[in-house]
């Protein structure tokens, strides 16, 4: 059973354009360093230096903002779980250069291992 959405989500507009979402997300990410930012691309939203974001609440908020762009049908929980998989890989020094950024594909990561790990993290609420 999924937990209720955080209260802060209620203050967000129902829909955000990618440019509005980028502005809101970059404001959050700036707290983690000058290089930490989001780029909305054709097939994904890439968080540069995502490993720096150590706040679960901020990861969830960023992922909820991404989900409100209409570019993806993925839930914020699923997006955040994929992000946490990347952060865990970075901390464990597994493909660290690839894991320092996270590309949140709008349809889900094309790599089966990442999809499986994301599903497991999401199901077990490992965040």
GUPA-607053 format. One record per residue (C-alpha): chain; x, y, z; residue in one letter; residue number from 1. Coordinates in nm, 3 decimals. Example, Ala and Ser with C-alpha at 12.3 -4.5 7.8 and 13.67 -1.06 7.14 Angstrom:
<site c="A" px="1.230" py="-0.450" pz="0.780" r="A" k="1"/>
<site c="A" px="1.367" py="-0.106" pz="0.714" r="S" k="2"/>
This chain:
<site c="A" px="0.000" py="0.000" pz="0.000" r="X" k="1"/>
<site c="A" px="0.139" py="0.338" pz="-0.104" r="X" k="2"/>
<site c="A" px="0.158" py="0.612" pz="0.154" r="X" k="3"/>
<site c="A" px="-0.031" py="0.938" pz="0.111" r="X" k="4"/>
<site c="A" px="0.129" py="1.208" pz="-0.101" r="X" k="5"/>
<site c="A" px="0.327" py="1.463" pz="0.097" r="X" k="6"/>
<site c="A" px="0.142" py="1.783" pz="0.193" r="X" k="7"/>
<site c="A" px="0.383" py="1.999" pz="-0.011" r="X" k="8"/>
<site c="A" px="0.254" py="1.836" pz="-0.333" r="X" k="9"/>
<site c="A" px="-0.080" py="2.012" pz="-0.280" r="X" k="10"/>
<site c="A" px="0.086" py="2.349" pz="-0.338" r="X" k="11"/>
<site c="A" px="0.200" py="2.247" pz="-0.688" r="X" k="12"/>
<site c="A" px="-0.007" py="2.325" pz="-0.997" r="X" k="13"/>
<site c="A" px="-0.176" py="2.021" pz="-1.151" r="X" k="14"/>
<site c="A" px="0.027" py="2.069" pz="-1.473" r="X" k="15"/>
<site c="A" px="0.363" py="2.231" pz="-1.534" r="X" k="16"/>
<site c="A" px="0.532" py="2.300" pz="-1.864" r="X" k="17"/>
<site c="A" px="0.886" py="2.160" pz="-1.891" r="X" k="18"/>
<site c="A" px="1.024" py="2.514" pz="-1.862" r="X" k="19"/>
<site c="A" px="0.817" py="2.584" pz="-1.547" r="X" k="20"/>
<site c="A" px="0.924" py="2.248" pz="-1.404" r="X" k="21"/>
<site c="A" px="1.290" py="2.318" pz="-1.482" r="X" k="22"/>
<site c="A" px="1.273" py="2.651" pz="-1.302" r="X" k="23"/>
<site c="A" px="1.118" py="2.494" pz="-0.989" r="X" k="24"/>
<site c="A" px="1.351" py="2.195" pz="-0.990" r="X" k="25"/>
<site c="A" px="1.668" py="2.397" pz="-1.046" r="X" k="26"/>
<site c="A" px="1.569" py="2.614" pz="-0.749" r="X" k="27"/>
<site c="A" px="1.560" py="2.301" pz="-0.531" r="X" k="28"/>
<site c="A" px="1.879" py="2.152" pz="-0.678" r="X" k="29"/>
<site c="A" px="2.082" py="2.472" pz="-0.639" r="X" k="30"/>
<site c="A" px="2.106" py="2.396" pz="-0.266" r="X" k="31"/>
<site c="A" px="2.326" py="2.098" pz="-0.355" r="X" k="32"/>
<site c="A" px="2.580" py="2.285" pz="-0.566" r="X" k="33"/>
<site c="A" px="2.617" py="2.495" pz="-0.878" r="X" k="34"/>
<site c="A" px="2.644" py="2.192" pz="-1.108" r="X" k="35"/>
<site c="A" px="2.330" py="2.019" pz="-0.982" r="X" k="36"/>
<site c="A" px="2.047" py="2.085" pz="-1.231" r="X" k="37"/>
<site c="A" px="1.782" py="1.926" pz="-1.451" r="X" k="38"/>
<site c="A" px="1.764" py="1.905" pz="-1.829" r="X" k="39"/>
<site c="A" px="1.440" py="1.801" pz="-1.998" r="X" k="40"/>
<site c="A" px="1.518" py="1.611" pz="-2.315" r="X" k="41"/>
<site c="A" px="1.309" py="1.426" pz="-2.573" r="X" k="42"/>
<site c="A" px="1.301" py="1.091" pz="-2.389" r="X" k="43"/>
<site c="A" px="1.411" py="1.173" pz="-2.036" r="X" k="44"/>
<site c="A" px="1.478" py="1.426" pz="-1.765" r="X" k="45"/>
<site c="A" px="1.842" py="1.418" pz="-1.662" r="X" k="46"/>
<site c="A" px="1.947" py="1.528" pz="-1.316" r="X" k="47"/>
<site c="A" px="2.311" py="1.635" pz="-1.335" r="X" k="48"/>
<site c="A" px="2.511" py="1.542" pz="-1.023" r="X" k="49"/>
<site c="A" px="2.205" py="1.371" pz="-0.878" r="X" k="50"/>
<site c="A" px="2.424" py="1.184" pz="-0.627" r="X" k="51"/>
<site c="A" px="2.461" py="1.513" pz="-0.434" r="X" k="52"/>
<site c="A" px="2.091" py="1.520" pz="-0.343" r="X" k="53"/>
<site c="A" px="2.075" py="1.344" pz="-0.009" r="X" k="54"/>
<site c="A" px="1.726" py="1.452" pz="0.093" r="X" k="55"/>
<site c="A" px="1.446" py="1.205" pz="0.031" r="X" k="56"/>
<site c="A" px="1.192" py="1.488" pz="0.052" r="X" k="57"/>
<site c="A" px="1.372" py="1.687" pz="-0.217" r="X" k="58"/>
<site c="A" px="1.407" py="1.381" pz="-0.445" r="X" k="59"/>
<site c="A" px="1.035" py="1.313" pz="-0.405" r="X" k="60"/>
<site c="A" px="0.943" py="1.675" pz="-0.475" r="X" k="61"/>
<site c="A" px="1.164" py="1.689" pz="-0.786" r="X" k="62"/>
<site c="A" px="1.012" py="1.363" pz="-0.913" r="X" k="63"/>
<site c="A" px="0.657" py="1.484" pz="-0.847" r="X" k="64"/>
<site c="A" px="0.731" py="1.801" pz="-1.045" r="X" k="65"/>
<site c="A" px="0.863" py="1.587" pz="-1.333" r="X" k="66"/>
<site c="A" px="0.549" py="1.372" pz="-1.321" r="X" k="67"/>
<site c="A" px="0.330" py="1.683" pz="-1.353" r="X" k="68"/>
<site c="A" px="0.482" py="1.785" pz="-1.688" r="X" k="69"/>
<site c="A" px="0.274" py="1.528" pz="-1.875" r="X" k="70"/>
<site c="A" px="0.592" py="1.389" pz="-2.032" r="X" k="71"/>
<site c="A" px="0.567" py="1.066" pz="-1.831" r="X" k="72"/>
<site c="A" px="0.303" py="0.841" pz="-1.677" r="X" k="73"/>
<site c="A" px="0.548" py="0.720" pz="-1.413" r="X" k="74"/>
<site c="A" px="0.467" py="0.797" pz="-1.049" r="X" k="75"/>
<site c="A" px="0.692" py="1.011" pz="-0.837" r="X" k="76"/>
<site c="A" px="0.761" py="0.702" pz="-0.623" r="X" k="77"/>
<site c="A" px="0.885" py="0.507" pz="-0.924" r="X" k="78"/>
<site c="A" px="1.099" py="0.794" pz="-1.051" r="X" k="79"/>
<site c="A" px="1.244" py="0.847" pz="-0.701" r="X" k="80"/>
<site c="A" px="1.315" py="0.474" pz="-0.667" r="X" k="81"/>
<site c="A" px="1.516" py="0.480" pz="-0.990" r="X" k="82"/>
<site c="A" px="1.704" py="0.785" pz="-0.863" r="X" k="83"/>
<site c="A" px="1.781" py="0.602" pz="-0.539" r="X" k="84"/>
<site c="A" px="1.911" py="0.302" pz="-0.738" r="X" k="85"/>
<site c="A" px="2.156" py="0.540" pz="-0.907" r="X" k="86"/>
<site c="A" px="2.255" py="0.696" pz="-0.574" r="X" k="87"/>
<site c="A" px="2.311" py="0.351" pz="-0.423" r="X" k="88"/>
<site c="A" px="2.527" py="0.249" pz="-0.719" r="X" k="89"/>
<site c="A" px="2.728" py="0.569" pz="-0.679" r="X" k="90"/>
<site c="A" px="2.781" py="0.509" pz="-0.305" r="X" k="91"/>
<site c="A" px="2.883" py="0.148" pz="-0.373" r="X" k="92"/>
<site c="A" px="3.121" py="0.261" pz="-0.649" r="X" k="93"/>
<site c="A" px="2.935" py="0.058" pz="-0.911" r="X" k="94"/>
<site c="A" px="2.968" py="0.226" pz="-1.253" r="X" k="95"/>
<site c="A" px="3.024" py="0.544" pz="-1.056" r="X" k="96"/>
<site c="A" px="3.081" py="0.771" pz="-1.357" r="X" k="97"/>
<site c="A" px="2.744" py="0.663" pz="-1.500" r="X" k="98"/>
<site c="A" px="2.567" py="0.674" pz="-1.162" r="X" k="99"/>
<site c="A" px="2.661" py="1.034" pz="-1.073" r="X" k="100"/>
<site c="A" px="2.377" py="1.162" pz="-1.293" r="X" k="101"/>
<site c="A" px="2.036" py="1.005" pz="-1.332" r="X" k="102"/>
<site c="A" px="1.842" py="1.001" pz="-1.659" r="X" k="103"/>
<site c="A" px="1.479" py="0.945" pz="-1.564" r="X" k="104"/>
<site c="A" px="1.337" py="0.800" pz="-1.884" r="X" k="105"/>
<site c="A" px="0.974" py="0.893" pz="-1.938" r="X" k="106"/>
<site c="A" px="0.886" py="0.529" pz="-2.015" r="X" k="107"/>
<site c="A" px="1.130" py="0.369" pz="-1.770" r="X" k="108"/>
<site c="A" px="1.497" py="0.287" pz="-1.796" r="X" k="109"/>
<site c="A" px="1.570" py="0.068" pz="-2.099" r="X" k="110"/>
<site c="A" px="1.816" py="-0.144" pz="-1.899" r="X" k="111"/>
<site c="A" px="1.648" py="-0.449" pz="-1.751" r="X" k="112"/>
<site c="A" px="1.873" py="-0.452" pz="-1.443" r="X" k="113"/>
<site c="A" px="1.781" py="-0.091" pz="-1.359" r="X" k="114"/>
<site c="A" px="1.409" py="-0.157" pz="-1.418" r="X" k="115"/>
<site c="A" px="1.421" py="-0.459" pz="-1.186" r="X" k="116"/>
<site c="A" px="1.614" py="-0.274" pz="-0.915" r="X" k="117"/>
<site c="A" px="1.378" py="0.024" pz="-0.949" r="X" k="118"/>
<site c="A" px="1.072" py="-0.201" pz="-0.916" r="X" k="119"/>
<site c="A" px="1.225" py="-0.365" pz="-0.608" r="X" k="120"/>
<site c="A" px="1.314" py="-0.031" pz="-0.446" r="X" k="121"/>
<site c="A" px="0.966" py="0.105" pz="-0.528" r="X" k="122"/>
<site c="A" px="0.785" py="-0.204" pz="-0.398" r="X" k="123"/>
<site c="A" px="0.987" py="-0.219" pz="-0.076" r="X" k="124"/>
<site c="A" px="0.969" py="0.160" pz="-0.038" r="X" k="125"/>
<site c="A" px="1.349" py="0.176" pz="-0.012" r="X" k="126"/>
<site c="A" px="1.411" py="0.548" pz="-0.021" r="X" k="127"/>
